[in-house]
Amino acid sequence: MIKMLIADDNEAILEILTAFADEAGYSVTTARDGDEALDKFRADEFDVVLLDVMMPKKDGFEVCREIRETSNVPVLMVTARGEDYDRIMGLDIGADDYIVKPFSAAEVMARVRAIMRRLERPVAADGQKAKTLTRGSLVLDYDDCRVSVGGKTISLTKREFDILALLAENRNRIFSRDHLLESLWGYDYEGDTRAVDTHIKRLRAKLQKAPHPDWEIKTTWGVGYSFEVAK
């Protein structure tokens, strides 16, 4: 059973999200402030986390930062703060999705389902779930969401891992920003293709920590992104 942590200081929102998560068959733990959310996160293992931004004691941004110090668990920010600055901050600190209030609980659960679908691994030649994917100097470990380049481990968020995995699994295929949004976010992300550019920029910066002349994440201007292997 999927274990979900929901943190929100608004009791009504907490009850609605919990009811929809229960109906979807998730095991739900709730928290009403940032400190409580972190205490419960450290005490148990969760498959997905929903975080309100404007919480007492510690806000959702700080909670997300601390979660990212030890875990790649998918994190969805749920907030009334919809300005571009806040969206970019949420993505930059490692959030996998950013949902602006007012929203429907059904929409939130749809985005959770999309994230959980992305956790499924590709199938290997023997019909079993693949454990790793190798593209030259790049190795993706699906069990731990771990990436190494030339033997050097690169720390990525779950969203960054998902983007890299999708591109590497479909080498030399160009994905438009809209296609990446649909494939990885799994839901209409308000047409905000800038979210894709933000993740790609951060992903590239991390991958540059290890030389990889045998492949690159290529931009085809006006079209999209692809994983290109050197000939």
C-alpha positions in Angstrom: 0.0 0.0 0.0 1.3 3.5 -0.9 2.1 5.5 2.2 1.4 9.2 2.0 2.3 12.1 4.3 0.0 15.2 4.1 1.1 18.4 5.9 -1.3 21.4 6.0 -2.3 23.7 8.8 -5.8 24.2 7.2 -8.0 21.6 8.8 -10.6 21.6 6.1 -8.1 21.0 3.3 -6.3 18.4 5.4 -9.6 16.5 5.8 -10.6 16.7 2.2 -7.2 15.5 0.9 -7.2 12.7 3.5 -10.7 11.6 2.5 -9.7 11.4 -1.2 -6.4 9.7 -0.4 -8.2 7.1 1.8 -10.7 6.5 -1.1 -7.8 6.0 -3.5 -6.5 3.3 -1.1 -3.5 5.2 0.3 -2.3 4.9 3.8 -2.3 8.5 5.1 -0.4 10.2 7.9 -1.2 13.9 8.6 0.8 16.8 10.1 -0.4 20.3 10.9 3.0 22.2 11.0 6.4 21.9 9.6 8.1 20.5 12.7 5.4 17.8 13.0 5.8 16.9 9.3 9.6 16.4 9.7 9.2 14.4 12.9 6.8 12.0 11.2 8.9 11.8 8.1 11.9 10.9 10.1 10.0 8.3 12.1 8.5 6.4 9.1 9.1 5.7 5.4 6.7 7.3 2.9 6.1 6.9 -0.8 4.9 10.4 -1.5 4.6 13.7 0.5 2.1 16.6 0.1 3.3 19.8 1.6 1.5 23.1 2.2 3.9 26.0 1.8 2.5 28.4 4.4 2.7 26.3 7.6 3.6 27.4 11.1 7.0 26.7 12.7 8.7 25.6 9.5 7.2 26.4 6.1 6.9 23.9 3.3 10.0 25.2 1.5 12.2 24.5 4.6 10.5 21.1 5.1 11.2 20.1 1.5 14.9 21.2 1.8 15.4 19.0 4.9 13.6 16.1 3.2 15.9 16.4 0.2 19.0 16.1 2.4 18.2 12.4 3.0 15.5 11.3 0.6 14.4 11.4 -3.1 10.7 10.7 -2.1 8.3 12.5 -4.5 7.2 15.8 -3.0 4.2 17.9 -4.1 3.9 21.4 -2.9 0.3 22.6 -2.3 0.1 26.3 -1.9 -1.9 29.6 -2.3 1.4 31.3 -3.5 1.3 31.0 -7.3 3.8 33.7 -8.2 6.6 32.6 -10.6 9.2 33.2 -7.9 7.5 30.8 -5.6 7.1 28.2 -8.3 10.7 28.4 -9.3 11.9 28.2 -5.7 9.8 25.1 -5.0 11.2 23.4 -8.1 14.8 24.5 -7.3 14.7 23.1 -3.8 13.6 19.7 -5.1 9.8 19.7 -5.3 8.4 17.3 -8.0 5.2 19.3 -8.5 3.7 22.6 -7.5 -0.1 22.9 -7.2 -1.7 26.3 -6.6 -4.8 26.8 -4.6 -7.7 26.8 -5.2 -7.5 23.2 -6.6 -9.7 20.2 -6.6 -8.7 17.2 -4.5 -9.3 15.0 -7.5 -6.6 17.0 -9.4 -4.2 16.5 -6.6 -4.8 12.7 -6.5 -4.4 12.6 -10.3 -1.0 14.2 -10.0 -0.1 11.7 -7.2 -1.2 8.8 -9.5 1.0 10.2 -12.3 4.0 10.3 -10.1 3.4 6.8 -8.8 3.1 5.5 -12.4 6.5 7.1 -13.2 8.0 5.0 -10.4 7.4 1.9 -12.5 10.5 0.6 -14.2 11.0 -0.4 -17.8 10.8 -4.0 -18.6 14.1 -5.9 -19.5 14.5 -8.4 -22.3 13.7 -11.3 -19.9 10.3 -9.7 -19.0 11.5 -8.7 -15.6 11.6 -5.1 -14.3 14.9 -3.5 -15.3 17.2 -2.6 -12.4 19.6 -0.4 -14.3 20.0 1.3 -17.6 23.4 2.0 -19.1 24.2 4.5 -21.8 28.0 4.7 -22.2 29.3 6.4 -19.1 25.8 6.9 -17.7 24.3 4.3 -15.3 20.8 4.7 -13.9 19.8 2.6 -10.9 16.0 2.3 -10.7 16.0 0.7 -7.3 17.6 3.7 -5.6 17.0 6.5 -8.1 20.8 6.7 -8.3 22.8 8.1 -11.2 26.5 7.7 -11.8 28.6 9.2 -14.7 31.9 7.6 -15.3 31.7 6.0 -11.8 31.0 9.3 -10.1 27.6 9.4 -8.2 25.4 12.4 -9.1 22.7 13.3 -6.6 19.4 14.1 -8.4 15.9 14.8 -7.2 13.2 12.3 -8.2 11.9 14.6 -10.9 15.4 15.1 -12.4 16.0 11.4 -12.4 12.6 10.9 -14.2 13.6 13.4 -16.9 17.0 11.8 -17.4 15.6 8.3 -17.5 12.9 9.2 -20.0 15.4 10.8 -22.3 18.0 8.1 -21.9 15.4 5.3 -22.5 14.5 7.0 -25.8 17.9 8.0 -27.0 18.0 10.3 -30.0 14.3 11.0 -29.8 13.3 14.6 -29.4 10.7 15.4 -26.7 8.8 18.7 -26.9 8.3 20.6 -23.6 4.6 19.8 -23.8 5.3 16.1 -24.3 7.7 16.1 -21.3 5.0 17.8 -19.2 2.4 15.2 -20.2 4.8 12.3 -19.9 6.4 13.2 -16.6 4.0 15.5 -14.8 1.1 13.3 -16.1 -1.4 16.1 -15.9 -2.2 19.5 -17.4 0.5 21.6 -15.7 -1.3 24.8 -16.6 0.8 25.0 -19.8 3.8 26.1 -17.8 6.6 24.7 -20.0 9.1 26.9 -18.1 9.0 24.2 -15.4 10.6 21.8 -17.9 13.3 24.3 -18.7 14.0 24.9 -15.0 14.5 21.2 -14.4 16.6 20.6 -17.5 18.9 23.6 -16.5 19.4 22.2 -13.0 19.9 18.6 -14.3 22.6 19.7 -16.7 24.4 21.7 -14.0 24.6 18.6 -11.9 25.6 16.3 -14.7 28.5 18.7 -15.6 30.2 17.6 -12.4 31.4 14.5 -14.2 32.8 14.6 -17.8 30.6 12.7 -20.3 31.9 13.3 -23.9 30.0 10.2 -25.1 26.6 11.7 -24.6 24.7 14.9 -24.0 21.2 16.3 -23.3 20.7 18.2 -26.5 18.4 21.2 -27.1 16.9 21.4 -30.5 15.7 25.0 -30.5 12.0 25.4 -31.1 11.5 21.7 -30.8 12.6 20.2 -27.5 15.2 18.1 -25.7 16.8 14.7 -26.5 19.5 12.3 -25.2 22.1 12.2 -27.9 24.9 9.6 -28.0 28.2 10.6 -29.6 28.9 8.8 -32.9 
